[in-house]
Amino acid sequence: MVGITQNADRDHCNPNKNKEVLVASIHLQFGQNDHGYGGSKNRTVDDDGKARLRMFPERRHENLQGIIHGAVTLSLIDIALFTTMHTLGSGNAGPSVTLELSTQFVGGGKARTPLDAVTEIVKETGKLVFVRGLVEQGEHRVASFSGIVRKMRPSSGTGPDAS
């Protein structure tokens, strides 16, 4: 589940001032459905060597125009960056973060039709992975994108980020 929050301190009389308020939530389903994708089959490697991550958008993923909300598509894309690293990469993915994501929306997605992020690694270095891809519904293109992921060193359990 991906939560979208909004800072509530716009109104000085607001009792939620200085708090983040949940304004929407997105549940991305990557499991079994009528299309035969399920378990590890929600991500595959195509015959051309590209990774494919599939989600099954529902009515609740639509915006007011009746197309898949851009935030849902962006969530799929961000998850696809990491799936690509783990599926096609050197195997040295470990903990990592998105450094950059550039997306061009070229069409609207429909609910109740599988939405696929089809990706490839452009280049992988010791610390960075450069990924590009398309979001598709069958022959229909929804978005094109490119992203850079930075591989992080595993936490030693000390320092400011240790729990």
VMD Tcl script that draws the C-alpha trace (Angstrom):
set ca {
  {0.00 0.00 0.00}
  {1.32 3.43 -0.93}
  {0.05 6.37 1.10}
  {-0.16 9.91 -0.23}
  {0.03 12.49 2.52}
  {-0.58 16.20 2.68}
  {0.89 18.58 5.22}
  {-2.01 19.90 7.30}
  {-0.38 23.09 8.61}
  {-1.90 25.37 5.94}
  {-4.53 26.63 8.37}
  {-3.24 28.03 11.68}
  {-6.55 27.05 13.33}
  {-6.35 23.47 12.10}
  {-6.07 20.96 15.01}
  {-3.94 18.79 12.72}
  {-1.35 21.53 12.27}
  {2.18 20.16 11.80}
  {0.82 16.67 11.13}
  {0.61 14.75 7.89}
  {-2.91 13.65 7.01}
  {-3.57 10.63 4.78}
  {-5.51 11.92 1.76}
  {-5.39 8.82 -0.44}
  {-4.05 5.31 -0.42}
  {-3.11 3.10 -3.31}
  {-3.13 -0.69 -3.11}
  {-1.12 -2.25 -5.91}
  {-2.07 -5.89 -6.53}
  {0.64 -8.05 -8.00}
  {-0.92 -11.43 -7.20}
  {-2.98 -14.15 -8.86}
  {-5.96 -13.17 -10.99}
  {-7.95 -14.29 -14.04}
  {-5.07 -13.47 -16.38}
  {-2.90 -16.31 -15.09}
  {-0.27 -14.09 -13.50}
  {0.40 -14.86 -9.87}
  {3.12 -15.55 -7.35}
  {6.50 -15.07 -9.01}
  {4.76 -14.70 -12.37}
  {3.86 -11.08 -11.62}
  {7.40 -10.39 -12.79}
  {8.91 -12.14 -15.76}
  {11.73 -11.80 -18.27}
  {10.45 -11.57 -21.84}
  {12.04 -13.40 -24.77}
  {13.82 -10.16 -25.73}
  {15.53 -10.04 -22.32}
  {13.40 -7.23 -20.86}
  {11.86 -7.45 -17.39}
  {8.08 -7.18 -17.06}
  {6.23 -6.25 -13.87}
  {2.43 -6.53 -14.02}
  {-0.20 -4.99 -11.82}
  {-3.97 -5.32 -12.00}
  {-5.56 -1.88 -11.70}
  {-9.07 -1.61 -10.34}
  {-11.76 1.08 -10.34}
  {-10.29 2.57 -7.16}
  {-7.06 3.35 -9.07}
  {-8.86 5.72 -11.47}
  {-8.81 9.49 -11.25}
  {-11.85 11.71 -11.82}
  {-11.37 11.39 -15.60}
  {-11.84 7.62 -15.42}
  {-8.23 6.72 -16.26}
  {-5.53 5.21 -14.05}
  {-4.22 7.90 -11.70}
  {-0.70 9.08 -12.49}
  {0.44 8.32 -8.94}
  {-0.51 4.68 -9.43}
  {1.49 4.53 -12.64}
  {4.45 6.22 -10.92}
  {4.29 3.70 -8.07}
  {4.37 0.85 -10.57}
  {7.36 2.45 -12.32}
  {9.31 2.97 -9.10}
  {8.74 -0.64 -8.03}
  {9.73 -1.76 -11.55}
  {13.13 -0.03 -11.19}
  {13.97 -2.30 -8.27}
  {12.40 -5.39 -9.82}
  {14.60 -4.81 -12.86}
  {17.72 -4.59 -10.69}
  {16.89 -7.88 -8.99}
  {15.74 -9.66 -12.15}
  {18.27 -8.47 -14.76}
  {21.07 -6.93 -12.74}
  {24.37 -8.27 -11.47}
  {22.75 -9.65 -8.32}
  {24.49 -6.98 -6.26}
  {21.31 -4.99 -5.61}
  {21.02 -5.03 -1.81}
  {19.51 -1.93 -0.21}
  {19.03 0.85 -2.74}
  {17.22 4.14 -3.39}
  {15.77 5.94 -6.40}
  {18.02 8.88 -7.32}
  {16.14 10.08 -10.37}
  {12.95 9.22 -12.20}
  {11.83 10.89 -15.43}
  {8.41 9.95 -16.76}
  {6.49 10.97 -19.85}
  {2.77 10.14 -19.79}
  {1.70 9.36 -23.36}
  {-1.74 7.79 -22.84}
  {-4.35 6.93 -20.25}
  {-4.55 3.52 -18.60}
  {-7.80 1.63 -18.08}
  {-8.94 -0.13 -14.93}
  {-9.52 -3.89 -15.03}
  {-6.83 -4.34 -17.72}
  {-3.35 -5.53 -16.69}
  {-0.77 -2.73 -16.61}
  {2.80 -3.79 -17.41}
  {6.09 -2.00 -16.81}
  {8.53 -3.37 -19.39}
  {12.12 -2.47 -18.51}
  {15.76 -2.93 -19.37}
  {19.06 -1.99 -17.78}
  {20.93 0.56 -19.87}
  {24.06 0.40 -17.70}
  {25.06 -0.90 -14.29}
  {28.11 0.29 -12.36}
  {29.33 -0.57 -8.89}
  {26.95 1.95 -7.29}
  {24.40 2.93 -9.94}
  {21.84 1.21 -12.17}
  {20.37 3.07 -15.15}
  {16.95 1.71 -16.18}
  {14.53 2.66 -18.94}
  {11.17 1.32 -19.91}
  {7.57 1.61 -21.02}
  {4.26 1.16 -19.23}
  {1.86 -0.74 -21.49}
  {-1.62 -2.21 -21.60}
  {-1.45 -4.68 -24.46}
  {-0.45 -2.62 -27.52}
  {-1.44 0.68 -25.83}
  {1.39 2.79 -24.37}
  {0.67 4.64 -21.13}
  {4.11 6.06 -20.24}
  {7.80 5.96 -21.01}
  {10.40 6.44 -18.29}
  {14.02 6.30 -17.26}
  {15.47 6.14 -13.79}
  {18.68 5.89 -11.83}
  {18.94 3.72 -8.73}
  {21.80 4.00 -6.25}
  {22.95 0.85 -4.51}
  {23.61 1.41 -0.81}
  {25.91 -0.44 1.51}
  {24.08 -2.67 3.99}
  {23.65 -0.97 7.35}
  {26.22 -1.90 9.98}
  {23.66 -1.38 12.72}
  {25.34 1.77 14.03}
  {25.02 5.43 13.21}
  {22.07 7.78 12.80}
  {19.99 5.38 10.66}
  {20.31 2.41 13.02}
  {17.18 1.43 14.89}
}
mol new
graphics top color blue
foreach p $ca { graphics top sphere $p radius 0.5 }
foreach p [lrange $ca 0 end-1] q [lrange $ca 1 end] { graphics top cylinder $p $q radius 0.2 }
display resetview
